[in-house]
Amino acid sequence: MEEHLLKRLAPFCYVDRRKPDPTAARSSRSATTTGMPTTATRRSAARACSFAQGSFVELFLTSLLTKIAVTSRRLLEYGETITRVAAAVLVLVGLGAA
């Protein structure tokens, strides 16, 4: 899963492609020796992606609930008519089932 995520987030990851300094001490997590993003970079990109998805879901649900509230206010004017039509439909369904 991590490789798949890395491929999708590659354009957003910082990869240090400079040649390593032979005199510098090498650490096991150095991005300069492999050309691959560090673990911290992968986690950062994953967090950013997760934050973006969460923000999208929040905005989508807010918009959806707002539309439902507006629609319900419009239908409130016709509440009595809707109740009568629904009752008539139920009676017809009940007669058809008998």
Phi, psi and omega in degrees: 000322182296322179294319179297316178296320180297319179295322181288329184262004184307318180296339183262353183271141175272123177237122179277109184259012177291153177290139181291147177281118183295340181273344182280149177288136181266134175256160182288343182255015185284131178280343184286335182278330184252340185078004180260153177295150179286168178298321179297322179293319178297315180295320179297316179294321179295320178296318179297318180294318179295319178297318180296318179294318178297320178295320179298314180297318180298314179295321180297313181294323177298315179296317181297314180293327177295318179295321179296319180296318180295317180295319180294326177293322177294319182287341181299328178297328184256021185302316181295317179296317180298320179296318180295317180295318179296320179296317179297319178297317179297321178296315179297320178294320179295321178291324180290329181281339184278000000 
